[in-house]
Amino acid sequence: MDVLIPDKTYFRIGEVSRILDVEPYVVRYWESEFKTVKPKRTTADHRLYRRQDLEELLLIKGLLYTDHFTIRGAKQELARRRSEYRDQERLIRIKQELEQLKDLLADENPH
């Protein structure tokens, strides 16, 4: 699902609705179900979605409409992906630390 997201900091619900090609009530419902979507509120209590929220909503739409997950299944899939991402980040950090340790040991033991 290739969607061009305008280069903006915040998006109103109407813009989000148009970009996602769903009704505003659907966006509000997903916001209530998926706690990772947290728009800011203006003093007039209007929603302002960040790019990160919009990307999360696009992912949710893909899981629901393209991959045919249920709401519950989409929540589980998002949790699985977040866990997998954290594991990958952790492995990258471990690899970097091991490379630094290897460099330190090589510096201490020149042949």
TORLUM-512494 format. One line per 4 residues: number of its first residue (from 0); their letters; for each residue x, y, z of N, C-alpha, C, CB. Coordinates in Angstrom, 2 decimals. Last residue first. Glycine has a CB too. Example, Ala and Ser with C-alpha at 12.3 -4.5 7.8 and 13.67 -1.06 7.14 Angstrom:
// TORLUM-512494
1) SA) 12.85,-2.25,7.08,13.67,-1.06,7.14,12.90,0.03,7.87,14.08,-0.60,5.72; 13.19,-5.69,7.80,12.30,-4.50,7.80,13.20,-3.30,7.80,11.31,-4.47,9.05
This chain:
// TORLUM-512494
110) HPNE) 50.01,-8.00,17.20,50.86,-9.17,16.91,52.20,-8.75,16.47,50.25,-10.06,15.86; 48.64,-6.26,19.94,49.13,-6.21,18.55,50.10,-7.38,18.32,49.84,-4.83,18.25; 46.52,-6.21,22.10,47.37,-7.36,21.72,47.82,-7.27,20.28,46.62,-8.67,21.93; 45.06,-3.92,22.30,45.88,-4.32,23.46,46.85,-5.44,23.10,44.98,-4.77,24.61
106) DALL) 43.70,-3.80,19.89,44.61,-2.72,20.23,45.56,-3.11,21.37,43.81,-1.48,20.62; 42.10,-6.08,20.13,43.10,-6.04,19.06,44.14,-4.95,19.34,42.43,-5.80,17.68; 40.44,-5.28,22.20,41.35,-6.42,22.40,42.45,-6.44,21.35,40.57,-7.74,22.38; 39.06,-3.20,20.91,39.85,-2.94,22.12,40.88,-4.04,22.35,38.94,-2.81,23.34
102) DKLQ) 37.80,-4.65,18.86,38.77,-3.60,18.52,39.67,-3.27,19.71,38.04,-2.33,18.05; 36.12,-6.26,20.43,37.11,-6.88,19.55,38.20,-5.88,19.18,36.43,-7.43,18.28; 34.51,-4.27,21.54,35.34,-5.10,22.41,36.45,-5.78,21.61,34.48,-6.16,23.13; 33.23,-3.37,19.23,34.06,-2.45,20.01,35.01,-3.22,20.92,33.17,-1.49,20.85
98) ELEQ) 31.86,-5.71,18.55,32.86,-5.17,17.62,33.79,-4.19,18.34,32.18,-4.48,16.43; 30.16,-5.91,20.75,31.15,-6.96,20.51,32.24,-6.48,19.56,30.47,-8.21,19.95; 28.59,-3.62,20.33,29.41,-3.73,21.54,30.50,-4.79,21.38,28.54,-4.07,22.74; 27.34,-4.32,17.92,28.20,-3.13,17.98,29.13,-3.20,19.20,27.35,-1.85,18.03
94) KIRI) 25.87,-6.56,18.77,26.89,-6.71,17.74,27.87,-5.54,17.77,26.25,-6.82,16.35; 24.14,-5.34,20.58,25.08,-6.36,21.05,26.21,-6.53,20.05,24.36,-7.72,21.28; 22.69,-3.69,18.82,23.51,-3.10,19.89,24.54,-4.09,20.41,22.61,-2.62,21.06; 21.46,-5.68,17.26,22.36,-4.71,16.62,23.26,-4.07,17.66,21.54,-3.62,15.88
90) LREQ) 19.88,-6.93,19.20,20.96,-7.68,18.54,21.95,-6.74,17.86,20.37,-8.66,17.53; 18.09,-4.84,19.77,18.95,-5.37,20.83,20.13,-6.13,20.22,18.15,-6.30,21.77; 16.77,-4.58,17.33,17.55,-3.46,17.86,18.55,-3.95,18.91,16.63,-2.39,18.46; 15.51,-7.10,17.27,16.49,-6.74,16.24,17.37,-5.59,16.72,15.78,-6.36,14.93
86) DRYE) 13.80,-6.84,19.47,14.81,-7.90,19.46,15.90,-7.58,18.44,14.17,-9.26,19.14; 12.16,-4.77,18.56,12.99,-4.56,19.76,14.11,-5.60,19.82,12.14,-4.63,21.04; 10.95,-6.11,16.40,11.77,-4.91,16.15,12.70,-4.65,17.33,10.86,-3.68,15.89; 9.52,-8.07,17.78,10.55,-8.47,16.82,11.50,-7.31,16.54,9.90,-8.96,15.50
82) SRRR) 7.75,-6.41,19.17,8.67,-7.27,19.91,9.83,-7.70,19.01,7.92,-8.51,20.45; 6.36,-5.28,17.04,7.11,-4.42,17.96,8.15,-5.22,18.73,6.16,-3.70,18.94; 5.20,-7.61,15.97,6.15,-6.83,15.17,6.99,-5.90,16.05,5.41,-6.01,14.10; 3.49,-8.35,18.06,4.54,-9.27,17.61,5.62,-8.51,16.84,3.95,-10.39,16.73
78) ALEQ) 1.80,-6.15,18.13,2.62,-6.45,19.31,3.77,-7.37,18.93,1.76,-7.11,20.43; 0.61,-6.44,15.61,1.39,-5.24,15.91,2.30,-5.47,17.11,0.46,-4.04,16.18; -0.68,-8.90,16.04,0.35,-8.78,15.01,1.23,-7.56,15.25,-0.29,-8.71,13.61; -2.54,-8.21,18.02,-1.51,-9.22,18.29,-0.36,-9.13,17.29,-2.13,-10.62,18.26
74) KAGR) -4.07,-6.35,16.59,-3.38,-5.94,17.82,-2.25,-6.91,18.14,-4.36,-5.87,19.01; -5.06,-8.02,14.59,-4.18,-6.91,14.22,-3.40,-6.42,15.43,-5.00,-5.75,13.60; -6.69,-9.73,16.12,-5.53,-10.27,15.41,-4.54,-9.19,15.01,-5.99,-11.02,14.18; -8.62,-7.86,16.96,-7.81,-8.58,17.95,-6.53,-9.14,17.30,-8.63,-9.74,18.59
70) ITFH) -9.69,-7.14,14.48,-9.10,-6.12,15.35,-8.15,-6.80,16.34,-10.21,-5.30,16.10; -8.56,-9.62,12.10,-9.58,-9.04,12.95,-8.90,-7.94,13.76,-10.26,-10.12,13.88; -6.98,-9.27,8.91,-6.91,-9.56,10.33,-8.18,-9.02,10.99,-5.63,-8.94,10.97; -6.65,-8.96,6.10,-7.89,-9.49,6.66,-7.77,-9.98,8.10,-8.36,-10.61,5.81
66) DTYL) -4.73,-7.67,4.71,-4.36,-8.97,5.27,-5.53,-9.65,5.98,-3.21,-8.81,6.24; -6.26,-5.40,3.94,-5.51,-6.18,2.95,-5.22,-7.59,3.47,-4.20,-5.48,2.60; -7.63,-4.45,6.22,-8.29,-4.48,4.92,-7.58,-5.37,3.90,-8.38,-3.08,4.38; -5.95,-4.81,8.53,-7.39,-5.08,8.55,-7.97,-5.30,7.16,-8.11,-3.93,9.22
62) LGKI) -3.34,-4.19,7.73,-3.61,-5.44,8.45,-5.09,-5.81,8.39,-3.16,-5.33,9.92; -3.77,-1.66,6.55,-3.26,-2.78,5.76,-3.55,-4.13,6.43,-1.76,-2.63,5.54; -4.60,-0.19,8.78,-5.50,-0.37,7.64,-5.06,-1.56,6.78,-5.56,0.91,6.78; -2.23,-0.31,10.30,-3.46,-0.92,10.81,-4.44,-1.18,9.66,-4.12,-0.01,11.87
58) LLLE) -0.55,1.19,8.62,-0.22,-0.20,8.94,-1.47,-0.94,9.42,0.89,-0.27,10.00; -1.87,3.64,8.76,-1.72,2.97,7.46,-1.40,1.49,7.66,-0.61,3.65,6.63; -1.55,4.17,11.49,-2.89,3.96,10.95,-2.85,3.29,9.58,-3.63,5.29,10.85; 1.21,4.54,11.55,0.61,3.45,12.32,-0.79,3.13,11.80,0.56,3.80,13.82
54) ELDQ) 1.39,6.85,9.98,2.06,5.63,9.53,1.48,4.41,10.25,3.58,5.72,9.78; -0.05,8.60,11.64,-0.54,8.30,10.30,0.09,7.02,9.77,-0.25,9.48,9.36; 1.63,8.72,13.87,0.26,8.21,14.01,-0.29,7.78,12.65,-0.66,9.27,14.63; 3.88,9.88,12.66,4.00,8.55,13.27,2.61,7.92,13.46,4.74,8.64,14.64
50) RRYL) 2.90,12.39,12.05,3.26,11.49,10.96,3.33,10.05,11.46,4.61,11.91,10.33; 0.19,13.04,14.33,1.57,13.18,13.88,1.81,12.20,12.73,2.58,12.92,15.06; -2.97,14.63,14.37,-2.20,13.40,14.23,-0.80,13.71,13.74,-2.91,12.43,13.26; -4.97,16.29,16.43,-3.86,16.56,15.52,-2.98,15.32,15.51,-3.05,17.85,15.95
46) RHDA) -8.39,16.86,17.14,-7.29,15.91,17.05,-6.24,16.41,16.05,-7.80,14.52,16.64; -9.65,19.46,19.21,-9.52,18.84,17.89,-8.30,17.93,17.91,-9.39,19.92,16.76; -10.07,20.93,21.54,-10.25,19.48,21.58,-10.29,18.82,20.19,-11.53,19.15,22.33; -9.23,23.47,21.56,-10.62,23.27,21.14,-10.97,21.79,21.06,-10.87,23.94,19.78
42) TTRK) -6.59,23.11,22.07,-7.40,23.67,23.16,-8.89,23.55,22.84,-7.03,25.14,23.40; -5.96,19.89,20.53,-5.84,21.35,20.60,-6.67,21.83,21.79,-6.31,22.03,19.27; -4.22,16.92,21.22,-5.50,17.64,21.23,-5.22,19.14,21.31,-6.40,17.18,22.43; -2.47,14.44,19.32,-2.50,15.57,20.27,-3.87,16.20,20.18,-1.36,16.63,19.96
38) PKVT) -3.21,10.95,18.99,-3.14,12.31,18.47,-3.11,13.33,19.61,-4.33,12.60,17.55; -1.96,8.07,19.14,-2.25,9.05,20.19,-2.15,10.47,19.64,-1.28,8.88,21.38; -1.88,4.82,18.64,-2.28,6.02,17.91,-2.76,7.02,18.95,-3.40,5.71,16.83; -1.57,2.75,20.34,-0.34,3.33,19.79,-0.63,4.58,18.96,0.39,2.31,18.94
34) KFES) -4.00,1.65,20.97,-3.48,2.68,21.87,-2.17,3.30,21.39,-3.28,2.09,23.25; -6.59,0.97,19.11,-5.14,0.80,19.03,-4.47,1.94,19.79,-4.66,0.75,17.54; -9.23,1.78,19.66,-8.84,0.37,19.77,-7.33,0.16,19.84,-9.39,-0.41,18.61; -9.39,4.50,19.22,-9.87,3.97,20.50,-9.41,2.53,20.73,-11.39,4.04,20.56
30) EWYR) -8.40,4.65,16.62,-7.69,5.36,17.70,-8.11,4.80,19.06,-7.97,6.89,17.63; -10.41,3.34,15.28,-9.09,2.72,15.36,-8.27,3.35,16.48,-8.35,2.84,14.02; -12.43,5.29,15.64,-12.59,3.95,16.20,-11.23,3.26,16.33,-13.53,3.10,15.32; -11.37,7.45,14.19,-11.62,7.59,15.63,-11.76,6.23,16.31,-12.89,8.43,15.87
26) VVYP) -11.35,6.28,11.65,-10.09,6.73,12.25,-10.26,6.85,13.76,-9.65,8.10,11.64; -14.08,5.96,11.33,-13.22,4.77,11.33,-11.88,5.11,11.98,-13.01,4.24,9.87; -15.00,8.53,11.25,-15.41,7.71,12.39,-14.57,6.44,12.48,-16.88,7.35,12.28; -13.95,9.47,8.76,-13.38,9.93,10.03,-13.78,9.08,11.23,-13.79,11.35,10.28
22) EVDL) -13.61,6.73,6.39,-14.40,7.79,7.03,-13.75,8.22,8.34,-15.85,7.32,7.28; -10.69,6.34,4.34,-11.72,5.80,5.23,-12.46,6.99,5.84,-11.11,4.87,6.35; -8.27,6.95,3.05,-9.46,6.61,2.27,-10.46,5.82,3.12,-9.06,5.79,1.03; -6.06,7.99,4.23,-6.34,6.58,4.47,-7.48,6.04,3.60,-6.67,6.36,5.93
18) IRSV) -6.31,10.63,3.35,-5.09,9.88,3.04,-5.34,8.38,3.18,-3.92,10.32,3.96; -8.83,11.32,4.45,-8.62,11.31,2.99,-7.40,10.48,2.61,-8.45,12.76,2.47; -8.28,11.05,7.22,-9.36,10.29,6.61,-9.17,10.19,5.09,-10.71,10.95,6.93; -6.33,13.00,7.50,-6.00,11.60,7.78,-7.02,10.69,7.10,-5.96,11.33,9.32
14) EGIR) -7.87,15.27,6.97,-6.72,14.93,6.10,-6.35,13.46,6.26,-5.50,15.83,6.44; -9.68,15.12,9.11,-10.16,15.10,7.72,-9.07,14.72,6.75,-10.74,16.45,7.35; -8.02,15.38,11.36,-8.68,14.10,11.11,-9.23,14.00,9.68,-9.82,13.89,12.10; -4.93,17.05,10.47,-6.27,17.02,11.06,-6.97,15.73,10.65,-7.11,18.27,10.62
10) FYTK) -1.54,16.55,11.18,-2.63,16.35,10.24,-3.95,16.37,11.01,-2.47,15.02,9.46; 1.78,17.94,11.53,0.48,17.51,12.06,-0.57,17.44,10.97,0.03,18.46,13.16; 4.00,18.29,9.84,4.17,17.82,11.21,2.88,17.25,11.77,4.67,18.96,12.10; 4.38,17.15,6.45,3.82,18.06,7.45,4.08,17.46,8.83,2.28,18.28,7.21
6) DPIL) 4.51,16.17,3.52,5.58,16.53,4.45,5.08,17.60,5.42,6.84,17.02,3.69; 1.98,13.66,2.93,2.52,15.02,2.78,3.56,15.32,3.86,1.39,16.06,2.84; 2.54,10.44,1.94,2.18,11.24,3.10,2.80,12.62,2.91,2.66,10.58,4.44; 1.36,8.33,-0.42,2.24,9.47,-0.25,1.72,10.32,0.90,2.34,10.31,-1.55
2) VDM) 1.29,4.89,-0.16,0.54,6.13,0.04,1.54,7.24,0.27,-0.47,6.00,1.23; 1.16,1.75,-1.18,2.01,2.93,-1.30,1.16,4.18,-1.26,2.83,2.87,-2.61; 0.85,-1.16,0.00,0.00,0.00,0.00,0.90,1.23,0.00,-0.97,-0.01,1.22
